[in-house]
Amino acid sequence: MPERLKKRGMRVVGARQVLRALKDGSAQEVFLALDAAPPLRQQIERAAKESGVPLTTVAAMEELSQLCRVDVPSAAAAVIKAGTAETVSG
């Protein structure tokens, strides 16, 4: 896992924020927990594929939240491009 995922100014955490980053073109790489709800997983997988953004899976939401240094389980996270820090949350 890239160290960039741990830096607040370089990532977004949460399914809605990841989908927004994919839609606006700011996502560089998406991380998706395999134990996230199947419809949510499919939506993020489809959006990443349509955007041409690489997708990396993580075994569990708890593991992804630890990698991102957040206190709640997270279904998805994305490393974002430099200069798009205004969309960062978490």
N, C-alpha and C positions, 0 to 999 in steps of 0.2 A: 504494500500500500504506500502510495506516495506521501511524503511528509507534508505536502501541500494541503492534504485533506485536514490536517490538524490546525492549520492557520485560519483564523476567523476571516481575515480579509480576502481569502482566496477560495472560499467555498460557500455553498448554501446547503442547508440541512432541512429535510422534510420533503414529502412528496409534492406538495403544492409549489414550493419554491423551486424544486428541481424541474417540474413541468414548465414553470414560468421561464426559467433559465434556458431550457431547451427551445421554447417558443421564441424567445427574443434573441437567440443565437449567442448567448454569453457562456453556455456550458462547454467545457473542454472535454470532460470525462465524467461519466455517471457511475455511481456505485449503488447497487441495488441488493437489498437483503432478500435471501431466498425464502424466508418465512413471512414475508409481507403478504397481505391478502392477494390472492390470485388476480382479481380484476385490476387492482392497483399495479401489480407487477406487470401485467400485460399492457396497461396504458403507458407506463414508463418505458418499457421495452420498445413498444411501437413508436413512441415519440423520439427516443434516442436513435432508432434505426432511420426514421424519416429525416432526422436532422443530421445524420452521418456522424454522430458522436459515439465514441467507444463506450461500451458498457462492461463493467466489471461486477461480478456477483460476489457477495459476502454471505457467509453461512447464516447469520442471524442478525436481527435488528439490534439486539443488545451489543453485539460485536461492532456493528457500524456506529452505534452511538458512542462507544468507547474510543473508536478511532477518531471520531469527530470531537471528542471531549465535550459531549453534551450529556445531560442527566436523564433524558427520556429516550426510550427505544426509538430508533429512526428507521423508516422503511427505505429511504433513499437519501443520497447526498451527491453533490456535484462539485467538481473543481471548476472554477470559473476563470474566464480570461481576464488578464490585467486590464484595469480601467473600467471594470464593471462592478466595483465594490459597493456602489449604492444599492445593489440588489441583494446584498449579503444579509443573512439572518442567522441567528444562533451563535 
